[in-house]
Amino acid sequence: MRELEGRVAVVFGAGSAGRGLSNGEAAALAYADAGAVVAAVDRDAAEAARVAAAITGAGGTALAVTADVTDDGAVARAVARIVDTLGVPHVLHNNVGAVVPGEVTGLDLADWNRGLAINLTSAYLTCRHTLPHLRAAGRGAIVNVSSLAAIRDTGYVYPVYSAAKAGLDQLTVSLALTYAREGIRANALLPGLIDTPMVREQVVDDPDALAARHEASPTGRMGSPHDVAQAAVFLASDRAAYVNGVCLPVDGGLSARSR
């Protein structure tokens, strides 16, 4: 039997913002491959449907759900639909994130608040509406996708992104300690240099920049969304039954470097 057989995994941010495999899509596919029934949630209805179709096309079971995770009402409706259709989730996977570049004096308040809403408040909202169901069931695993930028300088100037992801780490720790005795675990993944569509779009006209990202990793290559997804499956599974409140870098060793 596959390790997530018969379980329900909800992936918020399951689509891709560009061509290629995103962290969210990789997670949705990996959960399905491990036997889970997957709710693929994205603000882009076509992306949610595409990922769900990929899962069902491979013999799995999936539900496409459209929701903007910065909208409290939309998240509440999405969670209610998932519970009504698939049952109480076993796994809540928060993947939504976006870089908002610019140093502090160059960011207006709207951009700052947008960065916090996408990268931090979104996870608060999904947890707020999902946790009552997990608590009633007496079990659950929350996997939050943070970033290496939460714990160290990455060489890029995006203070609101770094601050929000650091906040997400501490939200994860708080969730882990608050609900541990109710059978609910919470952990975070901190991806480092990962080869995603968003990264490819940023360096599409600069092959040297892409090569530099590969070279910056101790492994000599960027990681793939599959690397992050496999770590997520581990944290969601019974193999990680005693892993709680951990913020786990998935970075090829980059965080171990002094610089």
C-alpha positions as CSV (number, residue, x, y, z in Angstrom):
1,M,0.0,0.0,0.0
2,R,1.3,3.5,-0.8
3,E,2.0,5.6,2.2
4,L,-0.8,8.2,1.7
5,E,-3.3,5.7,0.3
6,G,-6.9,6.8,1.1
7,R,-5.9,10.2,2.5
8,V,-6.9,13.6,1.4
9,A,-4.3,16.2,0.6
10,V,-5.2,19.8,-0.1
11,V,-2.6,21.8,-2.1
12,F,-3.1,25.5,-2.1
13,G,-1.2,27.0,-5.0
14,A,-1.2,23.9,-7.1
15,G,-0.8,25.6,-10.5
16,S,2.0,27.2,-12.3
17,A,2.6,30.9,-13.1
18,G,4.6,30.0,-16.2
19,R,5.7,27.1,-18.4
20,G,7.2,24.1,-16.7
21,L,6.8,22.3,-13.4
22,S,6.1,24.5,-10.3
23,N,6.6,23.5,-6.7
24,G,2.9,23.4,-6.2
25,E,2.2,21.2,-9.1
26,A,5.0,18.8,-8.2
27,A,3.6,18.5,-4.7
28,A,0.1,17.8,-6.0
29,L,1.5,15.1,-8.3
30,A,3.7,13.6,-5.6
31,Y,0.8,13.4,-3.1
32,A,-1.3,11.6,-5.7
33,D,1.6,9.3,-6.6
34,A,1.8,8.4,-2.9
35,G,-1.9,7.4,-3.0
36,A,-3.6,10.5,-1.8
37,V,-6.8,12.0,-3.1
38,V,-5.8,15.6,-4.0
39,A,-7.6,18.9,-4.0
40,A,-5.7,21.1,-6.4
41,V,-6.5,24.7,-5.4
42,D,-5.4,27.7,-7.4
43,R,-6.7,31.2,-8.2
44,D,-6.4,30.3,-11.9
45,A,-9.3,27.9,-12.6
46,A,-7.6,26.6,-15.8
47,E,-4.4,25.8,-13.8
48,A,-6.4,24.0,-11.1
49,A,-8.2,22.0,-13.7
50,R,-5.0,21.2,-15.6
51,V,-3.3,19.8,-12.5
52,A,-6.3,17.8,-11.5
53,A,-6.6,16.4,-15.0
54,A,-3.0,15.3,-14.9
55,I,-3.7,13.4,-11.7
56,T,-6.8,11.7,-12.9
57,G,-5.1,11.0,-16.3
58,A,-2.5,9.0,-14.4
59,G,-5.1,7.0,-12.6
60,G,-5.5,9.1,-9.5
61,T,-8.4,11.1,-7.9
62,A,-8.4,14.8,-7.8
63,L,-10.7,17.8,-7.4
64,A,-10.0,21.2,-9.0
65,V,-10.9,24.1,-6.8
66,T,-10.6,27.8,-7.6
67,A,-9.8,30.2,-4.8
68,D,-7.7,33.4,-4.1
69,V,-5.9,32.5,-0.9
70,T,-5.8,36.2,0.1
71,D,-9.6,36.3,0.2
72,D,-11.0,35.0,3.5
73,G,-14.4,34.2,2.0
74,A,-12.9,32.4,-0.9
75,V,-10.8,30.2,1.3
76,A,-13.7,29.4,3.5
77,R,-15.8,28.4,0.5
78,A,-12.9,26.3,-0.9
79,V,-12.4,24.4,2.3
80,A,-16.1,23.8,2.7
81,R,-16.4,22.4,-0.8
82,I,-13.4,20.1,-0.3
83,V,-14.7,18.7,3.0
84,D,-18.2,18.2,1.5
85,T,-16.8,16.5,-1.6
86,L,-13.7,14.6,-0.4
87,G,-14.0,14.5,3.4
88,V,-11.8,16.0,6.1
89,P,-8.3,16.6,4.8
90,H,-5.3,14.7,6.2
91,V,-2.8,17.0,4.7
92,L,-2.8,20.8,4.3
93,H,-0.1,22.0,2.0
94,N,0.4,25.7,1.7
95,N,2.5,26.5,-1.4
96,V,1.4,30.0,-2.4
97,G,4.1,32.6,-2.6
98,A,5.4,35.4,-4.7
99,V,8.4,37.6,-4.7
100,V,7.7,41.4,-4.3
101,P,11.0,43.0,-5.2
102,G,12.3,46.4,-4.0
103,E,14.1,47.8,-1.0
104,V,12.1,49.3,1.9
105,T,12.1,52.9,0.8
106,G,11.1,51.9,-2.7
107,L,8.1,49.8,-1.6
108,D,4.8,51.6,-1.2
109,L,2.5,50.3,1.6
110,A,0.2,48.6,-0.9
111,D,3.2,46.5,-2.2
112,W,4.3,45.7,1.4
113,N,0.8,44.6,2.4
114,R,0.4,42.5,-0.8
115,G,3.7,40.7,-0.1
116,L,2.5,39.9,3.4
117,A,-1.0,38.8,2.2
118,I,0.4,36.4,-0.4
119,N,3.3,34.9,1.6
120,L,2.0,34.9,5.1
121,T,-1.7,35.8,5.6
122,S,-2.7,33.2,3.0
123,A,-1.4,30.4,5.3
124,Y,-3.1,31.9,8.3
125,L,-6.4,31.9,6.3
126,T,-6.1,28.3,5.1
127,C,-5.2,27.1,8.6
128,R,-7.9,29.1,10.2
129,H,-10.6,27.4,8.0
130,T,-9.0,23.9,7.9
131,L,-7.9,23.5,11.5
132,P,-11.5,23.1,12.9
133,H,-11.9,20.0,10.7
134,L,-8.5,18.6,11.6
135,R,-9.1,19.1,15.3
136,A,-12.5,17.4,15.1
137,A,-10.8,14.5,13.4
138,G,-8.0,14.4,15.8
139,R,-5.2,14.3,13.2
140,G,-3.6,16.1,10.4
141,A,-0.3,17.3,8.9
142,I,0.4,20.8,7.8
143,V,3.2,21.5,5.4
144,N,4.1,25.1,4.8
145,V,6.4,26.1,1.9
146,S,8.6,28.8,3.2
147,S,12.0,29.8,1.7
148,L,15.7,29.9,2.5
149,A,15.2,33.7,2.5
150,A,13.4,33.3,5.8
151,I,16.7,32.4,7.6
152,R,19.5,34.0,5.6
153,D,20.5,36.5,3.0
154,T,20.1,35.2,-0.5
155,G,21.7,38.1,-2.3
156,Y,18.4,39.5,-3.6
157,V,16.6,42.6,-2.3
158,Y,13.1,41.6,-1.3
159,P,12.6,42.5,2.3
160,V,8.9,41.9,2.4
161,Y,9.3,38.4,1.0
162,S,12.0,37.5,3.5
163,A,10.0,39.0,6.4
164,A,6.8,37.2,5.4
165,K,8.6,33.9,5.0
166,A,10.3,34.3,8.4
167,G,6.8,34.9,9.8
168,L,5.6,31.8,8.1
169,D,8.3,29.8,9.8
170,Q,7.2,31.1,13.2
171,L,3.5,30.5,12.4
172,T,4.5,26.9,11.6
173,V,6.2,26.6,15.0
174,S,3.2,28.1,16.8
175,L,0.8,25.7,15.0
176,A,3.1,22.7,15.8
177,L,3.2,23.4,19.5
178,T,-0.4,24.6,19.9
179,Y,-2.0,21.5,18.4
180,A,0.6,18.7,19.0
181,R,-1.6,17.0,21.7
182,E,-4.5,16.9,19.3
183,G,-2.7,14.7,16.8
184,I,-1.8,17.6,14.4
185,R,1.7,18.3,13.2
186,A,3.1,21.3,11.4
187,N,6.4,21.6,9.6
188,A,7.8,24.0,7.0
189,L,10.0,23.4,3.9
190,L,12.6,26.1,3.1
191,P,13.5,25.6,-0.6
192,G,16.8,27.1,-1.7
193,L,17.8,27.5,-5.4
194,I,15.0,25.6,-7.2
195,D,14.6,25.5,-11.0
196,T,11.0,26.7,-11.2
197,P,9.0,28.5,-14.0
198,M,9.2,31.7,-12.0
199,V,13.0,31.5,-11.9
200,R,13.1,30.7,-15.6
201,E,11.0,33.7,-16.5
202,Q,13.3,36.0,-14.4
203,V,16.5,34.9,-16.3
204,V,15.0,34.0,-19.7
205,D,17.2,36.7,-21.4
206,D,20.3,36.1,-19.3
207,P,21.8,32.6,-19.6
208,D,24.7,33.7,-17.5
209,A,22.3,34.4,-14.6
210,L,20.9,30.9,-14.9
211,A,24.4,29.4,-14.9
212,A,25.3,31.5,-11.8
213,R,22.3,30.1,-9.9
214,H,23.4,26.5,-10.7
215,E,27.0,27.4,-9.6
216,A,25.8,29.0,-6.4
217,S,24.6,25.7,-5.1
218,P,27.1,23.4,-3.3
219,T,25.9,20.7,-5.6
220,G,26.6,22.7,-8.7
221,R,23.0,22.6,-9.8
222,M,19.7,24.0,-8.7
223,G,17.2,21.7,-7.2
224,S,14.0,20.7,-8.9
225,P,10.4,21.0,-7.7
226,H,10.5,17.2,-7.4
227,D,13.1,17.6,-4.6
228,V,10.8,19.8,-2.6
229,A,7.8,17.6,-3.3
230,Q,9.4,14.5,-2.0
231,A,10.3,16.3,1.2
232,A,6.7,17.3,1.5
233,V,5.4,13.8,1.1
234,F,7.8,12.7,3.8
235,L,6.6,15.4,6.2
236,A,3.0,14.5,5.4
237,S,3.4,10.8,5.9
238,D,3.6,8.5,9.0
239,R,7.3,8.2,8.5
240,A,7.5,11.7,10.0
241,A,5.0,11.0,12.8
242,Y,7.4,12.4,15.4
243,V,8.6,15.3,13.3
244,N,6.9,18.5,14.4
245,G,7.8,22.2,14.4
246,V,10.7,21.7,12.0
247,C,11.7,24.2,9.4
248,L,13.6,22.0,6.9
249,P,15.9,23.5,4.3
250,V,15.7,21.8,0.9
251,D,18.7,23.5,-0.6
252,G,21.5,21.2,-1.5
253,G,23.5,22.3,1.6
254,L,23.4,26.1,0.8
255,S,22.2,27.0,4.3
256,A,25.2,25.2,5.8
257,R,27.6,27.6,4.1
258,S,28.9,30.5,6.2
259,R,28.2,32.7,3.2
